[in-house]
Amino acid sequence: MIIEKQQYRNKQLLVGLVIITCLIIGIYSYFYQEVKINENHSKPMVVFKDKDKLWQVVTYKSESVTSMVITLYPKFKQIQRKVYLNYRSQFVFSDASPVLLDSEPLFWNRDGEVVTLQGQIVDEGLIFLVNNKEVERRTPLTLFELKVGVKSSIEKERLLSEAIDTERTTNPGDVGSSL
């Protein structure tokens, strides 16, 4: 009977050790996962030559994209600041200070996703606001300067096309001779 109790205690001890070992391995693997960098996520959306210029980030409806900045000292305050992109596709504010999430700078990758420096994808709604509302995942964003440039190019093409059409209607036999 004493031997049976001893064997039962040994089994309980063994089961307890196995459970504790599994818990330790599970916790360790959860908190100490290897950071894997996906090269596709780390390639920048754009790289500009002008290192001093900032490009404003907007939606396709020309709505400014903002991010909440919280200061704790000397006085607690929350303000929304417009978001810009610097020469290496990093999200920054107008003073070139980085937009951060958990103390990590954020970038715009080639796939149009917001990523950390390690290439981990971040949900845009955690960082960006449009009209005081969280940006929905995969909301199409662009740069204000590019949008204005495209609009002006389209307008120039339209005016040129109208000029050609006007020329054709006024001089039907002389199409394109004055151009």
C-alpha positions in Angstrom: 0.0 0.0 0.0 2.9 2.4 0.8 4.4 1.5 -2.6 1.1 2.3 -4.4 0.9 5.7 -2.7 4.5 6.4 -3.6 3.8 5.4 -7.3 0.6 7.5 -7.4 2.6 10.6 -6.0 5.3 10.0 -8.6 2.7 9.9 -11.4 1.1 13.2 -10.0 4.5 14.8 -9.8 5.4 13.7 -13.3 2.1 15.0 -14.8 2.6 18.3 -12.9 6.1 18.7 -14.3 4.9 17.9 -17.9 2.1 20.5 -17.5 4.5 23.2 -16.1 7.0 22.4 -18.9 4.3 22.8 -21.6 3.2 26.1 -20.0 6.8 27.5 -20.0 7.4 26.4 -23.6 4.1 27.9 -24.7 4.7 31.2 -22.9 8.3 31.4 -24.2 7.2 30.7 -27.8 4.4 33.2 -27.6 6.5 36.1 -26.3 9.8 35.3 -28.1 8.7 34.7 -31.7 11.3 35.3 -34.3 10.7 38.4 -36.3 10.5 37.5 -39.9 11.0 40.3 -42.4 9.0 39.9 -45.6 11.0 41.7 -48.3 7.8 42.5 -50.2 6.5 44.4 -47.2 9.7 46.3 -46.7 10.0 47.8 -50.2 9.0 51.5 -50.1 6.0 52.8 -52.0 8.1 55.6 -53.5 11.6 57.0 -53.1 12.0 60.7 -53.8 15.3 62.5 -54.6 14.3 65.6 -52.7 15.2 64.7 -49.1 13.8 68.0 -47.7 10.3 67.9 -49.2 7.3 66.4 -47.6 4.2 65.1 -49.5 0.8 65.4 -47.9 -1.2 62.1 -47.6 -4.8 62.4 -48.7 -7.7 60.1 -49.8 -8.8 59.9 -53.4 -11.6 62.3 -52.4 -8.9 64.8 -51.4 -9.6 64.5 -47.7 -6.6 65.1 -45.4 -5.3 62.1 -43.5 -4.5 63.0 -39.9 -3.1 61.2 -36.9 -3.7 61.7 -33.2 -0.8 63.1 -31.2 -1.1 62.8 -27.4 1.1 64.7 -25.1 1.2 64.0 -21.4 3.6 66.6 -20.1 3.4 69.4 -19.0 -0.3 69.1 -19.7 -2.4 66.3 -21.2 -3.7 67.2 -24.7 -4.8 65.4 -27.8 -4.4 67.0 -31.2 -4.8 65.8 -34.8 -2.0 66.6 -37.1 -1.8 66.1 -40.9 0.2 63.2 -42.1 3.0 63.6 -44.8 5.4 61.2 -46.5 9.1 61.9 -46.6 11.6 60.9 -49.3 11.8 57.3 -48.1 8.1 56.6 -47.7 8.1 57.2 -44.0 4.9 58.7 -42.5 5.8 62.0 -40.7 4.2 65.2 -39.5 4.8 68.7 -41.0 7.9 69.2 -38.7 9.3 65.9 -40.1 8.8 64.1 -36.8 7.8 60.5 -37.4 4.4 59.0 -37.0 4.9 56.3 -34.4 3.0 53.2 -33.2 4.4 51.7 -30.0 7.6 53.8 -30.5 8.2 52.4 -34.0 8.2 54.5 -37.1 5.7 53.6 -39.8 6.3 53.3 -43.6 4.2 53.0 -46.7 5.3 49.9 -48.6 5.0 49.0 -52.3 1.8 47.1 -51.8 0.1 50.2 -50.3 0.2 48.9 -46.8 1.3 50.6 -43.6 4.2 48.7 -42.1 6.7 48.9 -39.3 10.4 49.1 -39.8 10.5 45.3 -39.6 7.9 45.0 -42.3 5.0 44.0 -40.0 1.6 45.2 -41.5 -0.3 47.7 -39.3 -4.0 48.4 -39.5 -4.5 51.9 -40.8 -7.4 52.5 -38.5 -5.1 52.3 -35.5 -3.1 55.4 -36.7 -4.9 57.4 -39.3 -8.1 59.5 -39.2 -10.2 61.1 -41.9 -12.8 63.6 -40.8 -12.4 62.5 -37.2 -13.1 58.9 -38.1 -10.8 55.9 -38.2 -9.6 55.1 -41.7 -11.0 51.7 -42.9 -8.5 49.0 -43.8 -7.1 49.3 -47.3 -8.6 52.8 -47.9 -6.9 54.1 -51.1 -4.5 56.8 -50.2 -2.5 59.1 -52.5 -0.3 62.1 -52.2 -1.8 65.5 -52.6 0.9 66.8 -54.9 0.6 63.8 -57.2 -3.2 64.2 -57.4 -2.9 67.9 -58.2 -0.3 67.1 -60.9 -2.5 64.4 -62.4 -5.5 66.8 -62.4 -3.5 69.6 -64.1 -2.2 67.1 -66.7 -5.7 65.9 -67.4 -6.9 69.5 -67.7 -4.0 70.4 -70.1 -4.9 67.3 -72.2 -8.6 68.4 -72.2 -7.8 71.9 -73.2 -5.5 70.7 -76.0 -8.2 68.3 -77.2 -10.7 71.1 -77.2 -8.3 73.3 -79.2 -7.8 70.6 -81.8 -11.6 70.0 -82.0 -12.1 73.8 -82.4 -9.4 73.9 -85.1 -11.1 70.9 -86.9 -14.5 72.6 -86.9 -13.2 76.0 -88.1 -10.8 74.7 -90.7 -12.0 71.2 -91.8 -9.5 70.9 -94.6 -6.5 72.1 -92.5 -6.6 69.5 -89.7 -3.5 69.9 -87.5 -1.7 72.2 -89.9 -1.4 75.0 -87.3 -0.2 72.7 -84.5 
